[in-house]
Amino acid sequence: MTKQKAIPNQYDGPQSLVDTYETKYFKYLQSLPETSEDFIAAFGSHDIQKIKLAIKNISNSINNHVLLIGLACVIIDREQLYIDAGYKSYLDFVKVLYEETGLSPQSFSAAKIIVERFIDHNSELKKYGFTIDRNTNKLLFLETALANHANKADVFKHIAQDKYVDFVAYSKTPDGQKVLPPPQPKIKLEKGKILIDGINILNFPDTLPEPEKERLGKYLSEVYAIRAAGNEPLIVETYDEHEAKTLKNRIASLLKRIRANR
């Protein structure tokens, strides 16, 4: 993306605010894909209602840019725009966003953390060649890595060069310890329910055949193991086991090609 210029304020109010926001926030948009000038102008308006409308428009669009939503949340929080809007805290305001956009609290939280880390550590990230494209989720584990590793330069090399899965494992492993595989969850089948690590996560009728109970437990175990490794499981409907195995092999091959370029 070409360098983002300061955008003239399209709203009423002090004319210097957009230039101020350019210095504090907008310069980081040089690394973001296809940002809209209307959104940026709204963010610089210092009007929380216009920013909220922009967030809602972003959340409803096909190109739901995590980084734009995160930037809006950072501005609202750091500039304390929620105060003039009558909210006691940023969290009180963001609860309204949950309801009006339909996005989950986790989505807003993750987006805000990603942008905060990108801004706060931008010089170090750039120094070691980190690019935001396809690397956003690594930033969620940056503070963990910095806390667990004394050599900060090494942390920024890892986040720039590692694949996502490798960086998550590195971030969670303190200096001097070996990277361990994620623990396999303990599954227990009891009357009418399935427990994973002691937590009841599924109820089922007593008439359900025993093989089906075991199959459900196996699937849930795989889902939990994948999430424990910092990844997201993908569930795809197939007609039979043969089709499922064929699709799994093809997806594994595709993922290898995708991750080779990350």
PyRosetta script that sets phi, psi and omega in degrees:
from pyrosetta import init, pose_from_sequence

init()
pose = pose_from_sequence("MTKQKAIPNQYDGPQSLVDTYETKYFKYLQSLPETSEDFIAAFGSHDIQKIKLAIKNISNSINNHVLLIGLACVIIDREQLYIDAGYKSYLDFVKVLYEETGLSPQSFSAAKIIVERFIDHNSELKKYGFTIDRNTNKLLFLETALANHANKADVFKHIAQDKYVDFVAYSKTPDGQKVLPPPQPKIKLEKGKILIDGINILNFPDTLPEPEKERLGKYLSEVYAIRAAGNEPLIVETYDEHEAKTLKNRIASLLKRIRANR")
pose.set_psi(1, 139.8)
pose.set_omega(1, 178.7)
pose.set_phi(2, -71.2)
pose.set_psi(2, 163.6)
pose.set_omega(2, -177.5)
pose.set_phi(3, -59.9)
pose.set_psi(3, 131.0)
pose.set_omega(3, -179.9)
pose.set_phi(4, -79.6)
pose.set_psi(4, 120.5)
pose.set_omega(4, 178.0)
pose.set_phi(5, -85.1)
pose.set_psi(5, 158.7)
pose.set_omega(5, 175.8)
pose.set_phi(6, -62.1)
pose.set_psi(6, 130.4)
pose.set_omega(6, -175.5)
pose.set_phi(7, -96.8)
pose.set_psi(7, 128.6)
pose.set_omega(7, 178.9)
pose.set_phi(8, -55.3)
pose.set_psi(8, 138.6)
pose.set_omega(8, -178.4)
pose.set_phi(9, -67.2)
pose.set_psi(9, 123.2)
pose.set_omega(9, -178.6)
pose.set_phi(10, -92.9)
pose.set_psi(10, 4.2)
pose.set_omega(10, -176.7)
pose.set_phi(11, -122.8)
pose.set_psi(11, 165.6)
pose.set_omega(11, 177.9)
pose.set_phi(12, -67.6)
pose.set_psi(12, 151.7)
pose.set_omega(12, 177.4)
pose.set_phi(13, 128.3)
pose.set_psi(13, 178.8)
pose.set_omega(13, -179.1)
pose.set_phi(14, -55.6)
pose.set_psi(14, 133.6)
pose.set_omega(14, -174.9)
pose.set_phi(15, -77.8)
pose.set_psi(15, -12.1)
pose.set_omega(15, -175.5)
pose.set_phi(16, -84.8)
pose.set_psi(16, -10.8)
pose.set_omega(16, -171.2)
pose.set_phi(17, -64.8)
pose.set_psi(17, -40.6)
pose.set_omega(17, -178.6)
pose.set_phi(18, -64.2)
pose.set_psi(18, -40.8)
pose.set_omega(18, 177.7)
pose.set_phi(19, -62.7)
pose.set_psi(19, -39.0)
pose.set_omega(19, 177.8)
pose.set_phi(20, -63.9)
pose.set_psi(20, -44.5)
pose.set_omega(20, 179.2)
pose.set_phi(21, -66.3)
pose.set_psi(21, -30.8)
pose.set_omega(21, 176.5)
pose.set_phi(22, -56.9)
pose.set_psi(22, -45.2)
pose.set_omega(22, -178.3)
pose.set_phi(23, -69.4)
pose.set_psi(23, -40.3)
pose.set_omega(23, -173.0)
pose.set_phi(24, -85.5)
pose.set_psi(24, -31.0)
pose.set_omega(24, -171.9)
pose.set_phi(25, -134.2)
pose.set_psi(25, -49.3)
pose.set_omega(25, -166.3)
pose.set_phi(26, -67.3)
pose.set_psi(26, -24.0)
pose.set_omega(26, -179.0)
pose.set_phi(27, -61.4)
pose.set_psi(27, -24.0)
pose.set_omega(27, 180.0)
pose.set_phi(28, -75.0)
pose.set_psi(28, -12.4)
pose.set_omega(28, 179.3)
pose.set_phi(29, -74.5)
pose.set_psi(29, -4.4)
pose.set_omega(29, 175.1)
pose.set_phi(30, -58.2)
pose.set_psi(30, -26.1)
pose.set_omega(30, -176.6)
pose.set_phi(31, -97.3)
pose.set_psi(31, 0.0)
pose.set_omega(31, -174.3)
pose.set_phi(32, -97.8)
pose.set_psi(32, 150.0)
pose.set_omega(32, -177.8)
pose.set_phi(33, -84.1)
pose.set_psi(33, 133.9)
pose.set_omega(33, 166.3)
pose.set_phi(34, 43.4)
pose.set_psi(34, 56.8)
pose.set_omega(34, 176.3)
pose.set_phi(35, -78.5)
pose.set_psi(35, 151.3)
pose.set_omega(35, -178.8)
pose.set_phi(36, -96.1)
pose.set_psi(36, 133.2)
pose.set_omega(36, 179.4)
pose.set_phi(37, -63.2)
pose.set_psi(37, -31.5)
pose.set_omega(37, 178.0)
pose.set_phi(38, -63.5)
pose.set_psi(38, -40.8)
pose.set_omega(38, 178.3)
pose.set_phi(39, -64.8)
pose.set_psi(39, -44.5)
pose.set_omega(39, -177.8)
pose.set_phi(40, -65.0)
pose.set_psi(40, -40.6)
pose.set_omega(40, 177.6)
pose.set_phi(41, -62.8)
pose.set_psi(41, -38.1)
pose.set_omega(41, 177.5)
pose.set_phi(42, -64.7)
pose.set_psi(42, -43.1)
pose.set_omega(42, 178.7)
pose.set_phi(43, -60.6)
pose.set_psi(43, -33.8)
pose.set_omega(43, -178.2)
pose.set_phi(44, -87.1)
pose.set_psi(44, -0.7)
pose.set_omega(44, -176.4)
pose.set_phi(45, -75.1)
pose.set_psi(45, -15.7)
pose.set_omega(45, -176.6)
pose.set_phi(46, 63.8)
pose.set_psi(46, 21.4)
pose.set_omega(46, 179.8)
pose.set_phi(47, -114.9)
pose.set_psi(47, 110.8)
pose.set_omega(47, -173.3)
pose.set_phi(48, -64.7)
pose.set_psi(48, -29.8)
pose.set_omega(48, 179.4)
pose.set_phi(49, -69.0)
pose.set_psi(49, -39.3)
pose.set_omega(49, 177.1)
pose.set_phi(50, -67.8)
pose.set_psi(50, -37.1)
pose.set_omega(50, 177.3)
pose.set_phi(51, -66.5)
pose.set_psi(51, -42.0)
pose.set_omega(51, 179.2)
pose.set_phi(52, -61.5)
pose.set_psi(52, -41.8)
pose.set_omega(52, 178.6)
pose.set_phi(53, -62.8)
pose.set_psi(53, -39.8)
pose.set_omega(53, 178.1)
pose.set_phi(54, -62.8)
pose.set_psi(54, -42.4)
pose.set_omega(54, 178.7)
pose.set_phi(55, -61.4)
pose.set_psi(55, -43.3)
pose.set_omega(55, 179.9)
pose.set_phi(56, -63.5)
pose.set_psi(56, -39.3)
pose.set_omega(56, 178.5)
pose.set_phi(57, -65.8)
pose.set_psi(57, -39.7)
pose.set_omega(57, 177.6)
pose.set_phi(58, -64.8)
pose.set_psi(58, -44.2)
pose.set_omega(58, -176.5)
pose.set_phi(59, -66.7)
pose.set_psi(59, -24.3)
pose.set_omega(59, -179.7)
pose.set_phi(60, -92.1)
pose.set_psi(60, -4.9)
pose.set_omega(60, -175.9)
pose.set_phi(61, -88.4)
pose.set_psi(61, 162.0)
pose.set_omega(61, 176.1)
pose.set_phi(62, -65.1)
pose.set_psi(62, -42.1)
pose.set_omega(62, 178.1)
pose.set_phi(63, -87.5)
pose.set_psi(63, 77.8)
pose.set_omega(63, -177.3)
pose.set_phi(64, -81.1)
pose.set_psi(64, 91.0)
pose.set_omega(64, -172.9)
pose.set_phi(65, -79.3)
pose.set_psi(65, 110.7)
pose.set_omega(65, 178.3)
pose.set_phi(66, -57.3)
pose.set_psi(66, -39.9)
pose.set_omega(66, -175.0)
pose.set_phi(67, -70.1)
pose.set_psi(67, -34.4)
pose.set_omega(67, 176.5)
pose.set_phi(68, -67.8)
pose.set_psi(68, -43.2)
pose.set_omega(68, 177.9)
pose.set_phi(69, -63.9)
pose.set_psi(69, -42.6)
pose.set_omega(69, 178.2)
pose.set_phi(70, -61.7)
pose.set_psi(70, -40.9)
pose.set_omega(70, 179.2)
pose.set_phi(71, -63.3)
pose.set_psi(71, -42.6)
pose.set_omega(71, 178.0)
pose.set_phi(72, -60.0)
pose.set_psi(72, -43.3)
pose.set_omega(72, -179.7)
pose.set_phi(73, -65.4)
pose.set_psi(73, -39.2)
pose.set_omega(73, 177.8)
pose.set_phi(74, -63.1)
pose.set_psi(74, -43.9)
pose.set_omega(74, 179.9)
pose.set_phi(75, -62.7)
pose.set_psi(75, -46.3)
pose.set_omega(75, -179.5)
pose.set_phi(76, -60.4)
pose.set_psi(76, -41.1)
pose.set_omega(76, -178.1)
pose.set_phi(77, -72.8)
pose.set_psi(77, -52.0)
pose.set_omega(77, -173.6)
pose.set_phi(78, -72.4)
pose.set_psi(78, -30.1)
pose.set_omega(78, 178.0)
pose.set_phi(79, -90.5)
pose.set_psi(79, -1.6)
pose.set_omega(79, 178.7)
pose.set_phi(80, 52.4)
pose.set_psi(80, 42.2)
pose.set_omega(80, -179.1)
pose.set_phi(81, -67.8)
pose.set_psi(81, -20.1)
pose.set_omega(81, -179.4)
pose.set_phi(82, -66.6)
pose.set_psi(82, -22.8)
pose.set_omega(82, -176.2)
pose.set_phi(83, -65.9)
pose.set_psi(83, -51.4)
pose.set_omega(83, 179.7)
pose.set_phi(84, -64.4)
pose.set_psi(84, -22.1)
pose.set_omega(84, 179.0)
pose.set_phi(85, -84.1)
pose.set_psi(85, -0.6)
pose.set_omega(85, 175.1)
pose.set_phi(86, 92.8)
pose.set_psi(86, 12.9)
pose.set_omega(86, 179.1)
pose.set_phi(87, -100.2)
pose.set_psi(87, 144.4)
pose.set_omega(87, -178.2)
pose.set_phi(88, -75.1)
pose.set_psi(88, -28.0)
pose.set_omega(88, -177.1)
pose.set_phi(89, -151.6)
pose.set_psi(89, 166.5)
pose.set_omega(89, 175.1)
pose.set_phi(90, -60.3)
pose.set_psi(90, -40.4)
pose.set_omega(90, -178.2)
pose.set_phi(91, -64.4)
pose.set_psi(91, -36.0)
pose.set_omega(91, 176.8)
pose.set_phi(92, -62.4)
pose.set_psi(92, -40.2)
pose.set_omega(92, 179.6)
pose.set_phi(93, -70.1)
pose.set_psi(93, -42.5)
pose.set_omega(93, -174.3)
pose.set_phi(94, -68.5)
pose.set_psi(94, -22.6)
pose.set_omega(94, 174.6)
pose.set_phi(95, -61.8)
pose.set_psi(95, -34.6)
pose.set_omega(95, 176.9)
pose.set_phi(96, -66.1)
pose.set_psi(96, -37.9)
pose.set_omega(96, 178.4)
pose.set_phi(97, -63.4)
pose.set_psi(97, -38.6)
pose.set_omega(97, 177.5)
pose.set_phi(98, -54.5)
pose.set_psi(98, -47.7)
pose.set_omega(98, -174.1)
pose.set_phi(99, -71.1)
pose.set_psi(99, -38.6)
pose.set_omega(99, -172.4)
pose.set_phi(100, -85.8)
pose.set_psi(100, -22.2)
pose.set_omega(100, -179.6)
pose.set_phi(101, -101.7)
pose.set_psi(101, -23.9)
pose.set_omega(101, -176.5)
pose.set_phi(102, 83.3)
pose.set_psi(102, -3.4)
pose.set_omega(102, 176.5)
pose.set_phi(103, -77.3)
pose.set_psi(103, 151.7)
pose.set_omega(103, -177.4)
pose.set_phi(104, -77.7)
pose.set_psi(104, 156.1)
pose.set_omega(104, 174.4)
pose.set_phi(105, -55.7)
pose.set_psi(105, -35.9)
pose.set_omega(105, 179.7)
pose.set_phi(106, -63.5)
pose.set_psi(106, -34.6)
pose.set_omega(106, -180.0)
pose.set_phi(107, -64.6)
pose.set_psi(107, -46.1)
pose.set_omega(107, 179.3)
pose.set_phi(108, -66.3)
pose.set_psi(108, -42.9)
pose.set_omega(108, -178.9)
pose.set_phi(109, -62.3)
pose.set_psi(109, -46.8)
pose.set_omega(109, -179.5)
pose.set_phi(110, -64.1)
pose.set_psi(110, -43.1)
pose.set_omega(110, -179.8)
pose.set_phi(111, -61.3)
pose.set_psi(111, -42.2)
pose.set_omega(111, -179.5)
pose.set_phi(112, -66.6)
pose.set_psi(112, -43.9)
pose.set_omega(112, 179.5)
pose.set_phi(113, -61.5)
pose.set_psi(113, -43.7)
pose.set_omega(113, -179.2)
pose.set_phi(114, -58.4)
pose.set_psi(114, -47.8)
pose.set_omega(114, -178.1)
pose.set_phi(115, -69.7)
pose.set_psi(115, -39.5)
pose.set_omega(115, 177.5)
pose.set_phi(116, -59.4)
pose.set_psi(116, -45.7)
pose.set_omega(116, 179.8)
pose.set_phi(117, -65.0)
pose.set_psi(117, -40.1)
pose.set_omega(117, -178.7)
pose.set_phi(118, -64.4)
pose.set_psi(118, -38.6)
pose.set_omega(118, 178.8)
pose.set_phi(119, -74.6)
pose.set_psi(119, -49.8)
pose.set_omega(119, -172.9)
pose.set_phi(120, -66.6)
pose.set_psi(120, -29.1)
pose.set_omega(120, -177.4)
pose.set_phi(121, -116.1)
pose.set_psi(121, 24.0)
pose.set_omega(121, -170.7)
pose.set_phi(122, -61.4)
pose.set_psi(122, -42.0)
pose.set_omega(122, -176.9)
pose.set_phi(123, -64.5)
pose.set_psi(123, -41.3)
pose.set_omega(123, 179.1)
pose.set_phi(124, -69.4)
pose.set_psi(124, -40.3)
pose.set_omega(124, 179.4)
pose.set_phi(125, -61.9)
pose.set_psi(125, -44.6)
pose.set_omega(125, 179.7)
pose.set_phi(126, -65.5)
pose.set_psi(126, -38.3)
pose.set_omega(126, -178.1)
pose.set_phi(127, -57.9)
pose.set_psi(127, -37.1)
pose.set_omega(127, -176.5)
pose.set_phi(128, -101.3)
pose.set_psi(128, 13.2)
pose.set_omega(128, 171.2)
pose.set_phi(129, 83.5)
pose.set_psi(129, 20.0)
pose.set_omega(129, 178.4)
pose.set_phi(130, -72.0)
pose.set_psi(130, 133.1)
pose.set_omega(130, 174.1)
pose.set_phi(131, -119.8)
pose.set_psi(131, 144.1)
pose.set_omega(131, -174.7)
pose.set_phi(132, -73.0)
pose.set_psi(132, -27.1)
pose.set_omega(132, -177.2)
pose.set_phi(133, -61.6)
pose.set_psi(133, 121.6)
pose.set_omega(133, 178.7)
pose.set_phi(134, 64.7)
pose.set_psi(134, 11.2)
pose.set_omega(134, 179.7)
pose.set_phi(135, -122.2)
pose.set_psi(135, 8.4)
pose.set_omega(135, -172.6)
pose.set_phi(136, -56.4)
pose.set_psi(136, -44.7)
pose.set_omega(136, -174.2)
pose.set_phi(137, -68.0)
pose.set_psi(137, -20.8)
pose.set_omega(137, 175.1)
pose.set_phi(138, -60.7)
pose.set_psi(138, -33.2)
pose.set_omega(138, -176.9)
pose.set_phi(139, -64.3)
pose.set_psi(139, -22.2)
pose.set_omega(139, 177.3)
pose.set_phi(140, -64.8)
pose.set_psi(140, -21.3)
pose.set_omega(140, -176.5)
pose.set_phi(141, -110.8)
pose.set_psi(141, 7.5)
pose.set_omega(141, -176.7)
pose.set_phi(142, -64.9)
pose.set_psi(142, -46.2)
pose.set_omega(142, -178.5)
pose.set_phi(143, -64.4)
pose.set_psi(143, -35.8)
pose.set_omega(143, 176.9)
pose.set_phi(144, -63.1)
pose.set_psi(144, -43.3)
pose.set_omega(144, 179.5)
pose.set_phi(145, -64.5)
pose.set_psi(145, -42.0)
pose.set_omega(145, 180.0)
pose.set_phi(146, -65.3)
pose.set_psi(146, -33.8)
pose.set_omega(146, 179.2)
pose.set_phi(147, -72.8)
pose.set_psi(147, -31.0)
pose.set_omega(147, -174.5)
pose.set_phi(148, -93.4)
pose.set_psi(148, -10.0)
pose.set_omega(148, -175.6)
pose.set_phi(149, -131.6)
pose.set_psi(149, 125.0)
pose.set_omega(149, -177.0)
pose.set_phi(150, -70.6)
pose.set_psi(150, -33.4)
pose.set_omega(150, -178.4)
pose.set_phi(151, -83.3)
pose.set_psi(151, 96.8)
pose.set_omega(151, -175.2)
pose.set_phi(152, -66.4)
pose.set_psi(152, -35.0)
pose.set_omega(152, 178.6)
pose.set_phi(153, -61.2)
pose.set_psi(153, -38.5)
pose.set_omega(153, 179.5)
pose.set_phi(154, -64.3)
pose.set_psi(154, -37.1)
pose.set_omega(154, 178.5)
pose.set_phi(155, -61.2)
pose.set_psi(155, -45.2)
pose.set_omega(155, -177.6)
pose.set_phi(156, -71.6)
pose.set_psi(156, -28.4)
pose.set_omega(156, 173.2)
pose.set_phi(157, -66.1)
pose.set_psi(157, -42.4)
pose.set_omega(157, -179.4)
pose.set_phi(158, -64.8)
pose.set_psi(158, -45.2)
pose.set_omega(158, -176.7)
pose.set_phi(159, -67.0)
pose.set_psi(159, -27.8)
pose.set_omega(159, 179.1)
pose.set_phi(160, -79.4)
pose.set_psi(160, -33.1)
pose.set_omega(160, -170.5)
pose.set_phi(161, -107.0)
pose.set_psi(161, -29.1)
pose.set_omega(161, -175.3)
pose.set_phi(162, -72.7)
pose.set_psi(162, 152.8)
pose.set_omega(162, 165.4)
pose.set_phi(163, -69.6)
pose.set_psi(163, 159.9)
pose.set_omega(163, -175.7)
pose.set_phi(164, -54.7)
pose.set_psi(164, -50.2)
pose.set_omega(164, -177.5)
pose.set_phi(165, -60.6)
pose.set_psi(165, -40.9)
pose.set_omega(165, -179.2)
pose.set_phi(166, -67.5)
pose.set_psi(166, -38.9)
pose.set_omega(166, -179.7)
pose.set_phi(167, -69.2)
pose.set_psi(167, -38.0)
pose.set_omega(167, 177.4)
pose.set_phi(168, -60.0)
pose.set_psi(168, -45.7)
pose.set_omega(168, 179.5)
pose.set_phi(169, -63.7)
pose.set_psi(169, -43.0)
pose.set_omega(169, 178.9)
pose.set_phi(170, -63.0)
pose.set_psi(170, -43.4)
pose.set_omega(170, -176.3)
pose.set_phi(171, -62.4)
pose.set_psi(171, -33.7)
pose.set_omega(171, -175.3)
pose.set_phi(172, -89.1)
pose.set_psi(172, -0.5)
pose.set_omega(172, -176.1)
pose.set_phi(173, -109.6)
pose.set_psi(173, 106.4)
pose.set_omega(173, -179.4)
pose.set_phi(174, -61.0)
pose.set_psi(174, 156.6)
pose.set_omega(174, 177.6)
pose.set_phi(175, -51.2)
pose.set_psi(175, 135.7)
pose.set_omega(175, 176.4)
pose.set_phi(176, 87.1)
pose.set_psi(176, -4.8)
pose.set_omega(176, 178.3)
pose.set_phi(177, -108.9)
pose.set_psi(177, 152.7)
pose.set_omega(177, 178.5)
pose.set_phi(178, -84.4)
pose.set_psi(178, 148.0)
pose.set_omega(178, 175.3)
pose.set_phi(179, -72.4)
pose.set_psi(179, 120.8)
pose.set_omega(179, -178.5)
pose.set_phi(180, -103.4)
pose.set_psi(180, 147.9)
pose.set_omega(180, 176.1)
pose.set_phi(181, -65.5)
pose.set_psi(181, 151.2)
pose.set_omega(181, 179.2)
pose.set_phi(182, -60.1)
pose.set_psi(182, 139.5)
pose.set_omega(182, -179.0)
pose.set_phi(183, -64.9)
pose.set_psi(183, 140.3)
pose.set_omega(183, 176.9)
pose.set_phi(184, -77.2)
pose.set_psi(184, 131.7)
pose.set_omega(184, -179.5)
pose.set_phi(185, -66.5)
pose.set_psi(185, 148.1)
pose.set_omega(185, 178.6)
pose.set_phi(186, -90.8)
pose.set_psi(186, 121.1)
pose.set_omega(186, -177.9)
pose.set_phi(187, -104.0)
pose.set_psi(187, 135.0)
pose.set_omega(187, 178.1)
pose.set_phi(188, -135.6)
pose.set_psi(188, 125.7)
pose.set_omega(188, 177.9)
pose.set_phi(189, -95.9)
pose.set_psi(189, 119.8)
pose.set_omega(189, 175.8)
pose.set_phi(190, -119.7)
pose.set_psi(190, 172.6)
pose.set_omega(190, -177.5)
pose.set_phi(191, -58.8)
pose.set_psi(191, 113.1)
pose.set_omega(191, 174.9)
pose.set_phi(192, 79.9)
pose.set_psi(192, 6.1)
pose.set_omega(192, -178.9)
pose.set_phi(193, -158.1)
pose.set_psi(193, 160.5)
pose.set_omega(193, 175.0)
pose.set_phi(194, -117.4)
pose.set_psi(194, 128.6)
pose.set_omega(194, 177.9)
pose.set_phi(195, -106.9)
pose.set_psi(195, 134.4)
pose.set_omega(195, 172.6)
pose.set_phi(196, -121.1)
pose.set_psi(196, 118.4)
pose.set_omega(196, -174.9)
pose.set_phi(197, 52.4)
pose.set_psi(197, 39.2)
pose.set_omega(197, 176.1)
pose.set_phi(198, 82.8)
pose.set_psi(198, -1.5)
pose.set_omega(198, -178.1)
pose.set_phi(199, -103.5)
pose.set_psi(199, 129.2)
pose.set_omega(199, 178.7)
pose.set_phi(200, -75.7)
pose.set_psi(200, 111.0)
pose.set_omega(200, -176.4)
pose.set_phi(201, -113.1)
pose.set_psi(201, -6.4)
pose.set_omega(201, 179.5)
pose.set_phi(202, -158.4)
pose.set_psi(202, 131.9)
pose.set_omega(202, 172.9)
pose.set_phi(203, -106.3)
pose.set_psi(203, 145.4)
pose.set_omega(203, 179.9)
pose.set_phi(204, -145.5)
pose.set_psi(204, 157.3)
pose.set_omega(204, -178.4)
pose.set_phi(205, -69.9)
pose.set_psi(205, 151.8)
pose.set_omega(205, 179.8)
pose.set_phi(206, -62.5)
pose.set_psi(206, -23.9)
pose.set_omega(206, -177.8)
pose.set_phi(207, -78.1)
pose.set_psi(207, -6.4)
pose.set_omega(207, -179.4)
pose.set_phi(208, -66.0)
pose.set_psi(208, 127.0)
pose.set_omega(208, -178.8)
pose.set_phi(209, -57.4)
pose.set_psi(209, 147.1)
pose.set_omega(209, -177.6)
pose.set_phi(210, -58.5)
pose.set_psi(210, -43.2)
pose.set_omega(210, 178.3)
pose.set_phi(211, -59.3)
pose.set_psi(211, -34.9)
pose.set_omega(211, 179.7)
pose.set_phi(212, -69.4)
pose.set_psi(212, -36.9)
pose.set_omega(212, 176.4)
pose.set_phi(213, -61.8)
pose.set_psi(213, -45.2)
pose.set_omega(213, -179.1)
pose.set_phi(214, -65.3)
pose.set_psi(214, -38.3)
pose.set_omega(214, 179.3)
pose.set_phi(215, -64.7)
pose.set_psi(215, -42.2)
pose.set_omega(215, 177.5)
pose.set_phi(216, -61.9)
pose.set_psi(216, -42.6)
pose.set_omega(216, 178.4)
pose.set_phi(217, -61.5)
pose.set_psi(217, -40.5)
pose.set_omega(217, 179.4)
pose.set_phi(218, -63.6)
pose.set_psi(218, -46.3)
pose.set_omega(218, 179.7)
pose.set_phi(219, -61.3)
pose.set_psi(219, -44.2)
pose.set_omega(219, -179.2)
pose.set_phi(220, -65.8)
pose.set_psi(220, -36.6)
pose.set_omega(220, 177.0)
pose.set_phi(221, -60.9)
pose.set_psi(221, -42.8)
pose.set_omega(221, 179.5)
pose.set_phi(222, -64.1)
pose.set_psi(222, -40.7)
pose.set_omega(222, 178.6)
pose.set_phi(223, -61.4)
pose.set_psi(223, -46.3)
pose.set_omega(223, -179.1)
pose.set_phi(224, -66.2)
pose.set_psi(224, -37.8)
pose.set_omega(224, 179.1)
pose.set_phi(225, -65.5)
pose.set_psi(225, -40.3)
pose.set_omega(225, 178.4)
pose.set_phi(226, -63.8)
pose.set_psi(226, -44.6)
pose.set_omega(226, -179.8)
pose.set_phi(227, -67.3)
pose.set_psi(227, -33.6)
pose.set_omega(227, 178.4)
pose.set_phi(228, -64.5)
pose.set_psi(228, -25.2)
pose.set_omega(228, 178.6)
pose.set_phi(229, -86.1)
pose.set_psi(229, 3.6)
pose.set_omega(229, 178.7)
pose.set_phi(230, 85.6)
pose.set_psi(230, 15.4)
pose.set_omega(230, -179.2)
pose.set_phi(231, -112.6)
pose.set_psi(231, 174.6)
pose.set_omega(231, 178.6)
pose.set_phi(232, -117.0)
pose.set_psi(232, 129.1)
pose.set_omega(232, 178.0)
pose.set_phi(233, -73.9)
pose.set_psi(233, 150.4)
pose.set_omega(233, 176.2)
pose.set_phi(234, -118.1)
pose.set_psi(234, 123.7)
pose.set_omega(234, -179.6)
pose.set_phi(235, -106.9)
pose.set_psi(235, 122.3)
pose.set_omega(235, -178.5)
pose.set_phi(236, -125.3)
pose.set_psi(236, 132.7)
pose.set_omega(236, -179.7)
pose.set_phi(237, -78.0)
pose.set_psi(237, 129.9)
pose.set_omega(237, 176.4)
pose.set_phi(238, -130.5)
pose.set_psi(238, 162.9)
pose.set_omega(238, -176.5)
pose.set_phi(239, -77.6)
pose.set_psi(239, -35.7)
pose.set_omega(239, -177.2)
pose.set_phi(240, -154.5)
pose.set_psi(240, 177.0)
pose.set_omega(240, -176.5)
pose.set_phi(241, -65.0)
pose.set_psi(241, -37.2)
pose.set_omega(241, 178.9)
pose.set_phi(242, -62.1)
pose.set_psi(242, -45.4)
pose.set_omega(242, 178.4)
pose.set_phi(243, -63.8)
pose.set_psi(243, -37.8)
pose.set_omega(243, 179.7)
pose.set_phi(244, -63.5)
pose.set_psi(244, -44.0)
pose.set_omega(244, 179.7)
pose.set_phi(245, -65.4)
pose.set_psi(245, -41.1)
pose.set_omega(245, 179.2)
pose.set_phi(246, -62.0)
pose.set_psi(246, -45.0)
pose.set_omega(246, -179.8)
pose.set_phi(247, -66.3)
pose.set_psi(247, -39.2)
pose.set_omega(247, 179.5)
pose.set_phi(248, -60.6)
pose.set_psi(248, -42.5)
pose.set_omega(248, 179.4)
pose.set_phi(249, -64.7)
pose.set_psi(249, -40.5)
pose.set_omega(249, -179.5)
pose.set_phi(250, -68.5)
pose.set_psi(250, -39.5)
pose.set_omega(250, 178.0)
pose.set_phi(251, -65.5)
pose.set_psi(251, -40.7)
pose.set_omega(251, 178.3)
pose.set_phi(252, -59.9)
pose.set_psi(252, -41.7)
pose.set_omega(252, 178.6)
pose.set_phi(253, -65.4)
pose.set_psi(253, -42.1)
pose.set_omega(253, 179.1)
pose.set_phi(254, -64.1)
pose.set_psi(254, -42.4)
pose.set_omega(254, -179.8)
pose.set_phi(255, -62.3)
pose.set_psi(255, -37.2)
pose.set_omega(255, 178.4)
pose.set_phi(256, -60.4)
pose.set_psi(256, -42.3)
pose.set_omega(256, 179.7)
pose.set_phi(257, -68.2)
pose.set_psi(257, -40.1)
pose.set_omega(257, -179.8)
pose.set_phi(258, -65.2)
pose.set_psi(258, -46.0)
pose.set_omega(258, -174.5)
pose.set_phi(259, -73.3)
pose.set_psi(259, -22.2)
pose.set_omega(259, 177.4)
pose.set_phi(260, -64.6)
pose.set_psi(260, -23.9)
pose.set_omega(260, -177.8)
pose.set_phi(261, -99.3)
pose.set_psi(261, 0.5)
pose.set_omega(261, -176.3)
pose.set_phi(262, -83.8)
pose.dump_pdb("model.pdb")
